[in-house]
Amino acid sequence: MTILERIRNGEDGILVIGNHAKIVQSILDFDYLSGKERPSVVGIIAGNRRAQKFFWGREEFLLPCFAKPALLPVELASRVRFMLNLQSGRRAFETAVSFFETFPKALGGHLFAENVPERHATELIKRYGGTKLIAGPSGVGLLVPKFLKLGAIGGIDAVQISEGRLTGAGSVAVVSTSGGMTNELIHGVARAGKELSFAISIGGDRFPIASLTDVLTLAQEDPATKALVYFGELGGEDEYEIAAMMKEKKFTKPLVAYIAGVIDEAFDEHMQFGHAKALVARQDESARAKRSALREAGAEAPDTFPEFLRAFTNLPGKEKRDTTISIEPLMNREKSILSTREIIDLEHAPTFIRGKKLAPAGAGAFVRATLAALLGKEPRSPVTSAFTEALFTLSLDHGGAVSGAVNTMITARAGKDLVSSLAAGLLTIGPRFGGAVNDAAKAWQKGVSEGKPASEFVESETKGGKLILGIGHLKYRVGLDDPRVKALSEFASLLKKHPHYDFARSVEKVTTAKNGNLILNVDGTIAALMLDILSECEGYSEAELAELADAEFFNALFVIPRSVGFIAHFMEQKRNDEGLFRLPENLLFVRKDKKKDR
């Protein structure tokens, strides 16, 4: 099966490397107008963001962004077949190699940049020439009407996509080294009443990755392609490759070609025209000589550009069908300022009362709704919901002596409102109180991924006096267990494997050998078990778990229930109304500095 056939069979996944919002949006518009059910662009490699906003028709959506190709989740990576490389000429080689090493089954790509160093281009030819279909450097890409738009080819707005008839498959192939002329020929074919089978801008740099021989062979083997239109320039020997293939019967389909640059003969010295190789070095590289060679081989090569365009009408293939499409859904779109989602769908609210009887949504409904809000999808395992309900219950409060409760109560006693008092309590949450769950999750992930013995992990993590968050408690110690940890640890028995929990416990053995208070605390237990539960019960990968940690999901598991506890302390203070709190002076240590003698 040829690359073109595989594309027409739906292998269209594109990974964009770099950023050019208009080109990406044009691909999405092409997909939408072609009637695809989903975008062909699966993601963008852009290290400074997590997502970028685009339109699918009139609806906005977020395309995920990643720091490097290897970070794509499996479901997206499995779709990737093409690279759209929008990096600068100096970076194109490195990112292209990284892409094909990550996705060896990819079919090809497009290098948009011009002036890619020649040693880089020749190395890419050596590695991928003839095996991958790569348009460029310095071009507009590859187009298979209705199935794939890889780059700015055919235009970047909806009107160009419509007028070029890019959503209807035809029988005429368009090939050129020039990006601008590729687009011009696409629209010329449409105006002549024909439609495209495919189009490719090989690229205007001296060393394009896909050779003309590769492209003509592809056209020859493609049953959908009945004829080929080619635009070339003075300089180089590309056209002699075409002539040789025609003479050797390796390309037998009708070909109409125009070679620009006869004007060069009007100058005393040869001139450089536009592209890197558009310069005559020998007489047989002139436009006139190459036209003659093509005619001799059997191609039609008119002397003027208008004659060239008129020749399209005589090419084989059906006359232009009525493929008029409405582009109205793509017009007058405006991006929103903020991106969010509807966490609670009030239009489909559950029923709580039937007649005069209560009809509760079921045990744990609030916890499931909370998890769905935090994770962006419904939890599928009852273990996940049950564990969250348990940790919410056990984290609700830990008495009035802890810093968050104290701050809440003092603020309430000062006559402040609920929100101010709650905020005062929440602002104490950090690495020393309640905010260690997230860092503990990162620590356990690091330990498991590195595969080091717990003793080495502890030694490396505690250098310079650093603490391992998730380890240690002021009140509980070896022989005096934290009842919360004991209760939550029972959930490990519901899992087939619990590598993060096991690693946390192995770290505890090392730390408690040094100090009995350095036990696995409730923060570390919550982090370890939630990592294992999300992995086994919800199918999260290590990369996805790391993303949750980066977004402080694990700290949210403490903040949510403890907010209820703080509010309870606030309500109690308001009921008691004991007035402004003042710390007794006998509980203060006041240091009095002696005055220095003058």
C-alpha positions as CSV (number, residue, x, y, z in Angstrom):
1,M,0.0,0.0,0.0
2,T,1.4,3.4,-1.0
3,I,1.7,6.4,1.3
4,L,-1.2,8.1,-0.6
5,E,-3.4,5.0,-0.1
6,R,-2.6,4.9,3.6
7,I,-3.5,8.6,3.9
8,R,-6.8,8.0,2.1
9,N,-7.4,5.1,4.5
10,G,-7.4,7.5,7.4
11,E,-3.8,7.6,8.5
12,D,-3.7,11.4,9.0
13,G,-2.4,12.2,12.5
14,I,-0.2,15.3,12.5
15,L,2.2,16.4,15.3
16,V,3.1,20.1,14.9
17,I,6.6,21.1,16.0
18,G,6.7,24.8,16.7
19,N,4.0,27.4,16.4
20,H,2.2,29.0,13.6
21,A,-1.4,29.4,14.7
22,K,-2.8,30.4,11.2
23,I,-1.3,27.3,9.5
24,V,-2.6,25.0,12.2
25,Q,-6.1,26.6,12.1
26,S,-6.2,26.2,8.3
27,I,-5.5,22.4,8.7
28,L,-8.4,22.2,11.2
29,D,-10.7,24.1,8.9
30,F,-9.7,21.8,6.0
31,D,-10.5,18.8,8.2
32,Y,-13.9,20.2,9.3
33,L,-14.9,21.1,5.8
34,S,-13.8,17.7,4.5
35,G,-16.3,16.1,6.9
36,K,-13.9,14.5,9.3
37,E,-15.1,13.4,12.7
38,R,-12.0,14.6,14.5
39,P,-9.0,16.9,13.8
40,S,-5.9,15.5,12.2
41,V,-3.7,17.6,14.4
42,V,-3.1,15.6,17.6
43,G,-0.8,18.0,19.4
44,I,1.8,20.7,19.3
45,I,5.4,20.6,20.6
46,A,5.6,24.0,22.4
47,G,7.4,23.8,25.8
48,N,6.0,27.0,27.3
49,R,2.3,26.0,27.5
50,R,0.0,23.0,28.1
51,A,-2.7,23.8,25.5
52,Q,-3.5,26.3,22.7
53,K,-6.9,27.4,21.7
54,F,-8.3,26.7,18.2
55,F,-11.7,26.3,16.4
56,W,-13.4,23.2,15.2
57,G,-16.0,24.8,13.0
58,R,-17.5,27.4,15.3
59,E,-16.7,25.5,18.5
60,E,-13.5,26.4,20.4
61,F,-11.3,23.6,21.7
62,L,-7.9,23.2,23.3
63,L,-5.1,21.4,21.4
64,P,-2.7,19.8,23.9
65,C,0.9,21.0,23.9
66,F,4.0,19.0,25.0
67,A,7.6,19.8,25.7
68,K,8.9,17.0,23.4
69,P,7.4,14.3,21.2
70,A,8.1,11.5,23.7
71,L,5.7,13.0,26.2
72,L,2.6,12.4,24.0
73,P,0.1,10.0,25.8
74,V,-0.3,6.6,24.1
75,E,-3.7,7.3,22.6
76,L,-2.4,10.4,20.8
77,A,1.0,8.9,19.9
78,S,-0.6,5.9,18.2
79,R,-2.3,8.3,15.7
80,V,0.8,10.2,14.7
81,R,1.9,9.7,11.1
82,F,3.2,13.1,10.0
83,M,5.4,15.9,11.3
84,L,4.6,19.5,10.5
85,N,8.0,21.1,11.4
86,L,7.6,24.9,11.8
87,Q,11.0,25.3,13.5
88,S,13.7,27.7,12.2
89,G,16.2,26.5,9.7
90,R,18.9,25.9,12.3
91,R,16.6,23.8,14.5
92,A,14.8,21.8,11.8
93,F,17.3,19.0,11.6
94,E,17.4,18.3,15.4
95,T,13.6,18.3,15.8
96,A,13.0,16.2,12.7
97,V,15.4,13.5,13.8
98,S,13.8,13.5,17.3
99,F,10.4,13.1,15.7
100,F,11.3,10.1,13.5
101,E,13.2,8.5,16.4
102,T,10.1,8.8,18.6
103,F,7.7,7.8,15.8
104,P,9.6,5.3,13.5
105,K,6.3,4.3,11.8
106,A,5.6,7.9,10.7
107,L,5.0,8.3,7.0
108,G,6.6,11.6,6.5
109,G,6.5,15.3,7.2
110,H,7.1,18.9,6.1
111,L,9.9,21.2,6.8
112,F,8.5,24.7,6.5
113,A,11.7,26.8,7.1
114,E,14.0,27.9,4.4
115,N,17.8,28.1,4.6
116,V,18.2,24.8,6.4
117,P,22.0,24.2,6.5
118,E,23.0,22.1,3.5
119,R,24.8,19.6,5.7
120,H,21.6,19.1,7.7
121,A,19.5,18.7,4.6
122,T,21.9,16.2,3.0
123,E,21.9,14.2,6.3
124,L,18.1,14.1,6.3
125,I,18.2,12.8,2.7
126,K,20.7,10.2,3.7
127,R,18.5,9.0,6.6
128,Y,15.0,9.4,5.3
129,G,15.1,10.0,1.5
130,G,13.1,7.4,-0.4
131,T,11.6,5.9,2.8
132,K,9.6,8.9,4.2
133,L,7.7,11.4,2.2
134,I,9.1,14.8,3.4
135,A,8.2,18.0,1.7
136,G,10.7,20.9,2.0
137,P,12.8,22.5,3.3
138,S,11.3,25.9,2.1
139,G,7.9,25.1,0.8
140,V,4.2,24.9,1.8
141,G,3.8,21.2,2.3
142,L,1.7,18.2,1.2
143,L,-2.0,18.0,0.3
144,V,-4.2,15.0,-0.4
145,P,-7.6,16.6,-1.0
146,K,-10.3,15.5,1.5
147,F,-7.8,13.5,3.5
148,L,-4.6,15.5,4.5
149,K,-3.4,19.1,4.6
150,L,0.1,19.2,5.9
151,G,1.1,22.9,6.0
152,A,0.0,26.1,4.4
153,I,-0.5,24.4,1.0
154,G,-3.7,25.4,-0.7
155,G,-4.0,28.6,1.4
156,I,-4.6,29.3,5.0
157,D,-8.2,30.7,5.0
158,A,-11.5,29.1,4.4
159,V,-12.1,30.9,1.1
160,Q,-8.9,29.5,-0.4
161,I,-9.8,26.0,0.8
162,S,-13.2,26.3,-0.8
163,E,-12.1,27.9,-4.1
164,G,-9.3,25.4,-4.5
165,R,-11.8,22.5,-4.2
166,L,-9.5,21.0,-1.6
167,T,-12.3,18.9,0.0
168,G,-13.1,16.9,-3.2
169,A,-10.7,14.2,-4.5
170,G,-9.8,14.3,-8.2
171,S,-7.2,13.0,-10.7
172,V,-4.6,15.7,-11.3
173,A,-1.3,15.9,-9.3
174,V,0.5,19.2,-8.8
175,V,4.2,19.3,-8.2
176,S,6.6,22.2,-7.8
177,T,9.7,23.3,-6.0
178,S,8.1,26.7,-5.3
179,G,5.6,27.0,-2.4
180,G,3.8,30.0,-3.9
181,M,3.6,28.4,-7.3
182,T,2.3,25.2,-5.8
183,N,-0.7,27.1,-4.4
184,E,-1.1,29.0,-7.7
185,L,-1.3,25.7,-9.7
186,I,-3.8,24.2,-7.2
187,H,-6.2,27.1,-7.9
188,G,-5.3,27.0,-11.6
189,V,-6.4,23.3,-11.7
190,A,-9.7,24.2,-10.0
191,R,-10.4,27.1,-12.4
192,A,-9.8,24.7,-15.3
193,G,-12.6,22.4,-14.1
194,K,-10.4,19.7,-12.6
195,E,-9.7,18.4,-9.1
196,L,-6.6,17.3,-7.4
197,S,-5.4,13.8,-6.6
198,F,-2.5,15.2,-4.5
199,A,-0.1,18.2,-4.4
200,I,3.4,18.6,-3.0
201,S,5.7,21.5,-2.7
202,I,9.1,19.8,-2.9
203,G,10.9,22.9,-1.6
204,G,13.0,25.7,-2.9
205,D,16.3,25.0,-1.0
206,R,19.2,23.4,-2.9
207,F,18.6,20.0,-1.3
208,P,14.9,19.1,-0.9
209,I,14.4,15.9,1.1
210,A,11.9,14.3,-1.4
211,S,13.4,14.1,-4.9
212,L,11.4,14.6,-8.1
213,T,12.0,11.0,-8.8
214,D,10.4,10.0,-5.5
215,V,7.3,12.2,-6.2
216,L,6.9,11.1,-9.9
217,T,7.2,7.5,-8.8
218,L,4.4,8.1,-6.2
219,A,2.2,9.7,-8.9
220,Q,2.9,6.8,-11.3
221,E,1.9,4.2,-8.7
222,D,-1.2,6.1,-7.6
223,P,-4.3,4.8,-9.3
224,A,-6.2,8.1,-8.6
225,T,-3.6,10.2,-10.4
226,K,-4.3,10.4,-14.2
227,A,-2.0,13.4,-15.0
228,L,0.6,15.7,-13.5
229,V,1.1,19.4,-13.6
230,Y,4.7,20.7,-12.9
231,F,6.2,24.1,-12.4
232,G,10.0,24.4,-12.5
233,E,12.7,27.1,-12.8
234,L,16.0,27.7,-14.4
235,G,19.0,26.2,-12.5
236,G,19.5,22.7,-11.3
237,E,18.8,19.4,-13.1
238,D,15.4,18.4,-11.7
239,E,13.7,18.6,-15.1
240,Y,16.3,16.2,-16.6
241,E,15.2,13.7,-14.0
242,I,11.7,14.0,-15.3
243,A,12.7,13.7,-18.9
244,A,14.8,10.6,-18.1
245,M,11.9,8.9,-16.3
246,M,9.6,9.6,-19.2
247,K,12.1,8.2,-21.8
248,E,12.6,5.1,-19.7
249,K,8.8,4.7,-19.3
250,K,9.1,5.0,-15.5
251,F,6.6,7.8,-15.8
252,T,3.9,7.3,-18.4
253,K,1.1,9.7,-17.5
254,P,0.4,13.0,-19.3
255,L,2.5,15.8,-17.9
256,V,2.2,19.5,-18.5
257,A,5.2,21.6,-17.4
258,Y,6.2,25.2,-17.3
259,I,9.8,26.2,-16.7
260,A,10.2,29.8,-15.6
261,G,13.3,32.0,-16.1
262,V,13.8,32.7,-19.8
263,I,14.3,36.3,-18.8
264,D,17.7,35.3,-17.6
265,E,18.9,35.4,-21.2
266,A,18.3,39.1,-21.3
267,F,21.1,39.8,-18.9
268,D,24.9,39.8,-19.5
269,E,25.4,37.7,-16.4
270,H,23.2,35.0,-15.0
271,M,21.0,36.2,-12.1
272,Q,19.8,34.5,-8.9
273,F,16.0,34.1,-9.0
274,G,14.2,33.6,-5.7
275,H,15.0,30.1,-4.6
276,A,18.5,28.8,-3.7
277,K,19.0,26.7,-6.9
278,A,17.3,29.1,-9.3
279,L,20.6,30.1,-10.9
280,V,22.1,28.9,-14.2
281,A,25.5,27.4,-13.7
282,R,25.7,25.7,-17.1
283,Q,23.9,26.3,-20.4
284,D,21.8,23.2,-20.1
285,E,20.3,24.6,-16.8
286,S,18.6,27.4,-18.6
287,A,14.8,27.5,-18.7
288,R,14.8,27.2,-22.5
289,A,17.1,24.1,-22.5
290,K,15.0,22.3,-19.9
291,R,11.7,23.0,-21.8
292,S,13.2,21.5,-24.9
293,A,14.4,18.4,-22.9
294,L,10.9,17.9,-21.5
295,R,9.2,18.3,-24.9
296,E,11.6,15.8,-26.4
297,A,10.7,13.3,-23.7
298,G,7.0,13.7,-24.5
299,A,5.8,16.3,-22.0
300,E,3.8,19.4,-22.9
301,A,5.9,22.4,-22.0
302,P,4.3,25.7,-23.2
303,D,6.4,28.9,-23.7
304,T,4.1,31.2,-21.8
305,F,2.4,30.9,-18.5
306,P,-1.2,31.6,-19.9
307,E,-0.7,28.8,-22.4
308,F,0.4,26.6,-19.5
309,L,-2.8,27.3,-17.5
310,R,-5.0,26.7,-20.6
311,A,-3.4,23.3,-21.1
312,F,-5.0,22.1,-17.8
313,T,-8.4,21.9,-19.4
314,N,-7.2,19.1,-21.8
315,L,-5.9,16.9,-19.0
316,P,-7.7,13.6,-18.4
317,G,-10.2,13.3,-15.5
318,K,-13.7,14.2,-14.8
319,E,-14.9,17.8,-15.1
320,K,-15.3,19.6,-11.9
321,R,-18.1,18.2,-9.8
322,D,-20.5,20.4,-7.8
323,T,-18.6,20.2,-4.6
324,T,-19.8,23.6,-3.3
325,I,-19.3,23.7,0.5
326,S,-20.6,26.3,3.0
327,I,-17.8,28.1,4.8
328,E,-20.2,30.2,6.9
329,P,-19.5,28.2,10.1
330,L,-15.8,29.3,9.8
331,M,-16.5,33.0,9.4
332,N,-16.5,35.8,12.0
333,R,-15.2,33.7,14.8
334,E,-13.8,35.3,17.9
335,K,-11.8,33.6,20.5
336,S,-12.9,33.7,24.1
337,I,-10.8,35.4,26.8
338,L,-10.7,32.5,29.2
339,S,-11.0,28.7,28.7
340,T,-13.0,26.7,31.2
341,R,-15.6,23.9,31.3
342,E,-18.9,23.4,32.9
343,I,-18.1,21.4,36.0
344,I,-21.8,21.0,37.0
345,D,-24.4,20.4,34.3
346,L,-27.5,22.0,35.7
347,E,-29.5,21.1,32.7
348,H,-29.2,17.5,33.6
349,A,-29.4,17.8,37.4
350,P,-30.2,14.6,39.3
351,T,-33.6,14.0,41.0
352,F,-33.4,14.3,44.8
353,I,-37.1,14.1,45.6
354,R,-39.7,11.9,44.0
355,G,-43.2,12.8,45.1
356,K,-42.6,13.3,48.8
357,K,-39.8,10.8,49.2
358,L,-36.1,11.4,49.1
359,A,-34.3,9.9,46.2
360,P,-30.6,10.4,47.0
361,A,-28.0,10.1,44.1
362,G,-26.3,7.3,46.0
363,A,-23.5,6.9,48.5
364,G,-20.4,8.8,47.6
365,A,-22.1,10.9,45.0
366,F,-20.4,14.1,46.2
367,V,-17.0,12.4,46.2
368,R,-17.5,11.1,42.7
369,A,-18.6,14.5,41.5
370,T,-15.6,16.1,43.1
371,L,-13.2,13.6,41.5
372,A,-14.8,14.2,38.1
373,A,-14.4,17.9,38.6
374,L,-10.7,17.6,39.6
375,L,-9.7,14.9,37.0
376,G,-11.8,16.1,34.2
377,K,-13.6,12.7,33.9
378,E,-15.7,10.4,35.9
379,P,-13.8,7.9,38.1
380,R,-14.4,4.4,36.8
381,S,-13.5,2.4,39.8
382,P,-15.3,2.2,43.2
383,V,-11.9,1.9,44.8
384,T,-11.0,5.4,43.7
385,S,-14.2,6.9,45.1
386,A,-14.0,4.9,48.3
387,F,-10.4,5.9,49.0
388,T,-11.2,9.5,48.3
389,E,-14.2,9.4,50.6
390,A,-12.0,7.8,53.4
391,L,-9.3,10.4,53.1
392,F,-11.8,13.3,52.9
393,T,-13.4,12.0,56.2
394,L,-10.0,11.5,57.9
395,S,-8.7,14.9,56.8
396,L,-11.7,16.9,57.8
397,D,-10.1,18.1,61.0
398,H,-7.2,17.5,63.3
399,G,-8.2,19.6,66.2
400,G,-8.0,23.3,67.0
401,A,-4.3,23.4,67.7
402,V,-3.0,23.2,64.2
403,S,-2.0,26.4,62.5
404,G,-4.8,26.6,59.9
405,A,-7.5,26.2,62.6
406,V,-5.8,28.7,64.9
407,N,-5.7,31.3,62.1
408,T,-9.3,30.7,61.2
409,M,-10.5,31.1,64.8
410,I,-8.4,34.2,65.5
411,T,-9.7,35.9,62.4
412,A,-13.3,34.9,63.4
413,R,-12.8,36.3,66.9
414,A,-11.6,39.6,65.3
415,G,-15.1,39.9,63.8
416,K,-14.2,39.0,60.3
417,D,-16.5,37.2,57.9
418,L,-16.5,33.5,56.8
419,V,-14.5,34.0,53.6
420,S,-11.8,36.1,55.3
421,S,-11.5,33.6,58.2
422,L,-11.4,30.6,55.8
423,A,-8.8,32.4,53.7
424,A,-6.6,33.1,56.7
425,G,-6.7,29.4,57.6
426,L,-6.0,28.2,54.0
427,L,-3.1,30.5,53.7
428,T,-1.2,28.6,56.3
429,I,-1.3,25.4,54.2
430,G,2.1,24.7,52.8
431,P,5.1,22.3,53.1
432,R,4.9,22.3,56.9
433,F,1.2,22.0,57.2
434,G,-1.1,20.1,54.8
435,G,0.6,21.1,51.6
436,A,3.1,18.2,51.6
437,V,0.9,15.7,49.8
438,N,1.9,17.0,46.4
439,D,5.6,17.0,47.0
440,A,5.3,13.6,48.6
441,A,3.6,12.3,45.4
442,K,6.5,13.8,43.3
443,A,9.1,12.1,45.7
444,W,7.4,8.7,45.5
445,Q,7.2,9.0,41.7
446,K,10.8,9.9,41.4
447,G,11.9,7.0,43.7
448,V,9.9,4.4,41.8
449,S,11.0,5.7,38.3
450,E,14.7,5.8,39.3
451,G,14.6,2.4,40.8
452,K,17.2,3.2,43.5
453,P,17.2,1.4,46.8
454,A,15.4,3.4,49.5
455,S,18.7,4.0,51.4
456,E,20.2,5.7,48.3
457,F,17.1,7.7,47.8
458,V,17.0,9.0,51.4
459,E,20.7,9.9,51.3
460,S,20.3,11.9,48.0
461,E,17.1,13.6,49.1
462,T,18.4,14.7,52.5
463,K,21.6,16.2,51.4
464,G,22.1,19.7,52.8
465,G,19.5,19.2,55.5
466,K,16.5,18.8,53.2
467,L,13.4,17.0,54.4
468,I,11.5,14.2,52.6
469,L,8.0,15.5,52.6
470,G,5.5,12.8,53.5
471,I,7.8,11.5,56.2
472,G,7.7,12.5,59.9
473,H,5.2,13.6,62.6
474,L,5.5,15.5,65.8
475,K,2.9,13.4,67.7
476,Y,3.0,9.9,66.2
477,R,6.0,7.7,66.1
478,V,7.1,4.0,65.9
479,G,4.8,2.2,68.4
480,L,2.3,5.0,68.4
481,D,0.6,4.7,65.0
482,D,-1.3,7.5,63.3
483,P,-4.8,6.0,63.1
484,R,-5.4,7.9,59.9
485,V,-2.4,6.2,58.2
486,K,-3.5,2.8,59.6
487,A,-7.0,3.2,58.2
488,L,-5.9,4.4,54.8
489,S,-3.2,1.7,54.4
490,E,-5.9,-1.0,54.3
491,F,-6.7,0.2,50.8
492,A,-3.4,-1.3,49.6
493,S,-5.0,-4.8,50.0
494,L,-7.5,-3.9,47.3
495,L,-4.7,-3.4,44.7
496,K,-2.8,-6.0,42.7
497,K,0.3,-3.9,42.8
498,H,1.2,-0.8,44.9
499,P,4.7,0.2,43.9
500,H,4.5,3.8,45.2
501,Y,3.1,2.7,48.6
502,D,5.7,-0.1,48.8
503,F,8.5,2.4,48.1
504,A,7.2,4.9,50.7
505,R,7.2,2.1,53.3
506,S,10.7,1.1,52.4
507,V,11.8,4.8,52.9
508,E,10.1,4.7,56.3
509,K,12.2,1.7,57.3
510,V,15.3,3.7,56.6
511,T,14.2,6.9,58.2
512,T,12.7,5.4,61.4
513,A,16.0,3.5,61.9
514,K,17.5,7.0,62.5
515,N,14.5,8.6,64.4
516,G,11.3,7.0,65.6
517,N,9.3,10.0,64.6
518,L,10.3,9.8,61.0
519,I,7.3,7.6,60.1
520,L,5.3,7.6,56.9
521,N,2.7,10.3,57.8
522,V,-0.8,10.8,56.5
523,D,0.4,13.2,53.6
524,G,2.8,10.6,52.4
525,T,0.3,7.8,52.7
526,I,-2.4,9.7,50.7
527,A,0.1,10.5,48.0
528,A,1.5,7.0,47.6
529,L,-1.9,5.2,47.6
530,M,-3.6,7.7,45.3
531,L,-0.7,7.3,42.8
532,D,-1.2,3.5,42.9
533,I,-5.0,3.7,42.7
534,L,-5.0,6.1,39.8
535,S,-2.5,4.0,38.0
536,E,-4.2,0.6,38.5
537,C,-7.8,1.5,38.7
538,E,-8.1,4.5,36.4
539,G,-5.3,3.7,33.9
540,Y,-3.2,6.8,34.4
541,S,0.4,6.7,33.0
542,E,3.4,8.0,34.9
543,A,3.4,11.1,32.7
544,E,-0.2,11.7,33.4
545,L,0.4,11.3,37.1
546,A,3.2,13.8,36.9
547,E,0.9,16.3,35.2
548,L,-1.6,15.9,38.1
549,A,1.2,16.6,40.6
550,D,2.3,19.7,38.6
551,A,-1.2,21.0,38.8
552,E,-1.3,20.3,42.6
553,F,-4.1,17.8,42.4
554,F,-2.7,15.9,45.4
555,N,-2.8,19.0,47.6
556,A,-6.4,19.5,46.7
557,L,-7.2,16.2,48.4
558,F,-6.3,17.9,51.7
559,V,-7.5,21.4,51.0
560,I,-11.1,20.3,50.1
561,P,-12.0,18.5,53.3
562,R,-9.9,20.7,55.6
563,S,-11.8,23.7,54.3
564,V,-14.9,22.2,55.8
565,G,-13.0,21.7,59.1
566,F,-11.9,25.4,59.1
567,I,-15.5,26.5,58.4
568,A,-16.6,24.4,61.4
569,H,-14.1,26.1,63.7
570,F,-15.3,29.5,62.3
571,M,-19.0,28.6,63.0
572,E,-18.1,27.5,66.6
573,Q,-16.3,30.8,67.3
574,K,-19.3,32.8,65.9
575,R,-21.7,30.8,68.2
576,N,-19.5,31.3,71.2
577,D,-18.7,35.0,70.4
578,E,-16.0,35.4,73.0
579,G,-14.7,38.6,71.5
580,L,-11.3,39.6,70.2
581,F,-8.6,37.1,70.9
582,R,-5.5,38.4,72.6
583,L,-2.6,36.1,73.5
584,P,-1.7,36.2,77.2
585,E,1.5,38.0,77.8
586,N,2.8,35.2,80.0
587,L,2.8,32.9,77.0
588,L,5.1,35.3,75.1
589,F,8.8,35.3,75.2
590,V,9.8,38.9,74.9
591,R,13.5,39.5,74.2
592,K,14.9,42.7,75.4
593,D,18.1,43.8,73.8
594,K,20.5,45.6,76.0
595,K,21.4,49.1,74.8
596,K,24.9,49.4,73.6
597,D,27.2,51.8,75.4
598,R,27.9,54.8,73.3
